[in-house]
Amino acid sequence: MALLKVKFDLKKRVKLAQMLWLMYWFSIIAGVLVLSLGLFFKIELRKRSELMDNNESHFVPNLLIGVGLLACGINAFGGKICYDSLDSSKFSKWKTIMKPFLICCLLFNVLLFFTALLCFTMRIPLQFTLAEGLKNGMKFYKDTDVPGRCYMKRTLDLMQMEFRCCGNNNYKDWFEIQWTSNRYLDFSSKEVKDRISSNVDGQYLLDGVPFSCCNPSSPRPCIQHQMTNNSAHYSYDHHNEELNIWKRGCRDALVSYYGGLMNTIGVLVLLVTILEVGVMVGLQYVNTSLSTLVNPEDPESESEGWILEKTVKETFTDIMAKMKAMGKGNQVEEGAEGQAVATVS
Amino acid sequence: MTLLKIKFSFQRRVRLAQGLWLLSWVAMVSGAITVATGVFLKTELVRRAEVMHSNDIHIVPNLLMLVGLASVGINIFAGKVCQDSLDATRFPRWKNVLIPYFCISLFFTFLLLVSVILSYALQPSLEESLKLGLKNGIRFYKDTDTPGRCFQKETIDHLQIEFHCCGNTNYKDWFEVQWINNRYLDFTSKEVKDRVRSNVDGRYLLDGVPFSCCNPASPRPCIQYQLLDNAAHYNYEHQSEELNLYNRGCRQALVNYYMSLMNTIGSAVLSVFLIQMTVLVSLRYLQTSMQAVEGQENMEIETEGYILEKGVKETFKEFQEKVKNFYKQVQGDVSPADEEAAGDAAPAEEKEATPTS
């Protein structure tokens, strides 16, 4: 007994075809939307590629772009079939392709769903990529005279100002690296010599941060240097100071930004999946209703439409049997198998 | 002798009506675009309202919004008239409305030009307003504890970061004001006492700038304090230092930004003006050519269309006469009005016949 059987007369068939045609247009737009989201995401990743580890993967945006293009193609084809379904002479040429096309649609919907899931889970590898990338970025902050790294300072400064963050985990990360280029250090002065001899690597470390960490909402001018020394500044206690510089670490800021972006994209792709499943079901109804005309000569006769000819269980056993038969295809035992297949299908 | 007379066959009239209907839709869309640009410009001006002293420049977006809305209405009406013009029975009902309609439309279209001219003419006023506004902003930068002014610091910092600028004219403007709040100055220290005593007003002035003036493109960490003292920093000379701070003043940066906005809007508005004028001229031709068809048996005759029935000068003289008569009637002077009314009656009737076209 068929799954979700519905009776169709000519009027209902025409209405179904028209509605389905409209839905296919929406699906094409949805496909374009997915494509543009993939492009946008790719551009956003590219923009900050300097702050990410070298082996950052562009798999998800590439997949989104591919799926978007595929969606446009499949939906355009489906729309054409739908348009022709109103004219039985034109529809007959599509009859043979319908079943493979519907299976194709089903596989495509599974792929869409898989893409949506990927969008939600991509957050985790991104976190690791960003942690590595930011750490290296900060190390190369001072190398404004090294070709290939001379824009790292500007990139980091602009990023800290835009995302309102400081350092990798927090501002103290800047205390552990030298972020002033050696060109601007007076090696003859006592202060510089003391600082350099105070650590193993001979780096000029200080308890200060770059200006891009400063928070404009602070009521007092920004305190960037001698941050842990309360007596260096009037009325200053670095334990209580909240507004002076950005408290958040840039890794958290970037992950939450990209995570939010991916969540939005994932939700949209899920909605597109639901739409695609809807049009696929509609096309199956159109297909079955036009194949089961009571009187094949008379276009105005009644017909029935369904999603599956048998129940889910029986269809599943059918498929398993067919696959087994294909597996034993060339064997001479076909006689018994063939009869079994004939009775079941 | 008529102004710009053109012969119209029936086919041509129909084509004119159809083309005009399409054009009126295009003009309506461009009217909507004008409203949108007016709204956008107003939003941009309101966003920076804190650093502007006067609101004179707001007349430009206000005018744009007004004219845009009027233009949408004008074009909808033109489209409706156009639709009716193809049906000779329905067209006559628009007869009386069209002359005032043309006057009003011309007025609003002229206002479009006025808004473009104003956007250029008000540039000095904008600059003055920004100069004063920024001067106050920099003066009140330190007042983060005064209600009503406590966000001035944040506003100026964000402005300098976003527009890549420092100070009013240049960074030296910061040397002339105290931009550090007294709450954070240690008045017992010698350095503070020296600085405060060194000027008449007792202000803490220093040769330093806030962090928002720093240029991220600089290869070295930002030097904000002791800017004029070459010895205070290694390998530093303030005269040749280009990249350390932003070189531009915020007034110049903002004026450039708004002028570039208004240039773009100005060119868009000029094209809207051209479209609108085309619509009005075409409608006038349609009206005059349809008039001659009125009352005729055969709808498909050839007629003439024109812009003005008489030459410009004559039409103007007639208009003046009409206004004078109207004025006299309103005044209600009995005897001179009666005599003149008797004398003017005959030519006035003739004039009545023609302008109703």
Interface residues (C-beta under 8 A of the other chain):
Chain A: T144 D145 C150 K153 R154 D157 L158 M161 W179 T180 S181 R183 Y184 L185 D186 S189 P210 F211 S212 C214 P216 S217 P219 R220 P221 C222 Q224 H233 Y234 S235
Chain B: T144 D145 C150 K153 E154 D157 H158 I161 W179 I180 N181 R183 Y184 L185 D186 S189 P210 F211 S212 C214 P216 A217 P219 R220 P221 C222 Q224 H233 Y234 N235
